[in-house]
Amino acid sequence: MTVIRRFVLLVGFAWAALTLAEGISLTGTVKGQDGQPKRFVTVQLEGPGRYVAVTDANGKFTIAPGVPGNYTVRVRQGDHVETFSRNVGTSPLELVVNW
C-alpha cells in the first residue's frame, strides 16, 4: 500500500471517528398540509438519543450535536400531536402535519 493511500485511509478513519464522537446536526422543517410552516411547535426525537427542539418562524429546527439513527418523532402544538417514524441522518427531515 502506498504512503498516499495509507494517509487517505487514516484521514478517513479519523474523520469518521470525529463525526461519530461529536455527532451531527439533525435538521428539519415542519409544515401543514397547506405547505405553510408550523411556527414554534415542539419537535421531540426518541431513539438512539433523546432530543427536543422548537421550530422557528419558518418552521425549521436544528439539533446539534445529534446521533443519527431510527427515531420516533413527535410534533406537538397545543392539543395537536402527530407521530412519525423516521431514519434521521444528514438529510433534513420534512415533516407534514395534518393540522
C-alpha positions in Angstrom: 0.0 0.0 0.0 1.4 3.4 -0.9 2.0 6.1 1.5 -0.7 8.3 -0.1 -3.3 5.5 0.3 -2.4 5.0 3.9 -2.7 8.7 4.5 -6.1 8.9 2.8 -7.3 5.9 4.9 -6.0 7.4 8.1 -7.7 10.7 7.4 -10.9 9.0 6.5 -11.0 6.9 9.7 -10.1 10.0 11.8 -12.9 12.0 10.2 -15.4 9.2 10.8 -14.4 8.8 14.4 -14.6 12.6 15.0 -18.0 12.8 13.4 -19.4 9.9 15.5 -17.9 11.3 18.7 -19.2 14.8 18.2 -22.5 13.9 16.5 -24.1 15.7 13.6 -26.6 18.4 13.1 -30.1 17.0 12.8 -32.3 19.5 11.0 -35.8 19.6 9.6 -38.9 21.6 8.7 -42.4 21.2 9.9 -45.3 22.3 7.6 -49.0 21.9 7.5 -50.8 20.2 4.6 -51.3 23.6 3.1 -47.5 24.0 2.8 -47.3 26.7 5.4 -44.6 26.4 8.1 -45.6 25.4 11.6 -44.1 28.1 13.8 -42.9 27.5 17.4 -44.0 23.8 17.6 -42.2 21.3 19.8 -40.3 18.5 18.0 -39.2 15.5 20.1 -36.9 12.8 18.9 -36.6 9.5 20.7 -34.3 6.8 19.5 -30.5 6.4 19.9 -30.7 9.8 21.6 -33.4 11.9 23.1 -33.8 15.5 21.9 -36.3 18.4 22.0 -36.3 21.4 19.7 -38.7 24.2 18.9 -39.3 25.3 15.3 -38.5 28.9 14.3 -40.8 31.4 12.5 -40.0 29.4 9.2 -40.9 26.0 10.7 -37.2 24.9 10.8 -35.4 23.2 13.7 -31.8 22.1 14.4 -30.5 19.7 17.0 -26.7 19.8 17.3 -24.9 17.6 18.1 -27.2 14.7 17.5 -26.8 11.0 16.8 -28.2 9.6 13.5 -30.5 6.6 13.6 -34.1 5.4 13.7 -36.3 7.7 15.7 -39.9 8.3 16.8 -40.6 11.9 16.1 -43.4 13.7 17.8 -44.6 17.1 16.7 -46.7 19.0 19.2 -48.5 22.3 19.3 -51.2 22.7 22.0 -53.6 19.8 21.7 -52.3 18.8 18.3 -49.8 15.9 18.3 -48.5 13.9 15.3 -46.1 11.0 15.5 -43.7 9.8 12.8 -41.1 7.1 12.5 -38.0 8.3 10.6 -34.4 7.4 9.9 -32.6 10.6 10.9 -29.3 11.4 9.4 -27.6 14.1 7.4 -30.6 14.8 5.2 -33.1 17.3 6.6 -36.4 15.9 7.9 -39.5 17.1 6.0 -42.5 16.7 8.4 -46.0 17.4 7.2 -48.7 17.5 9.9 -52.5 17.2 9.4 -53.3 20.4 11.3 
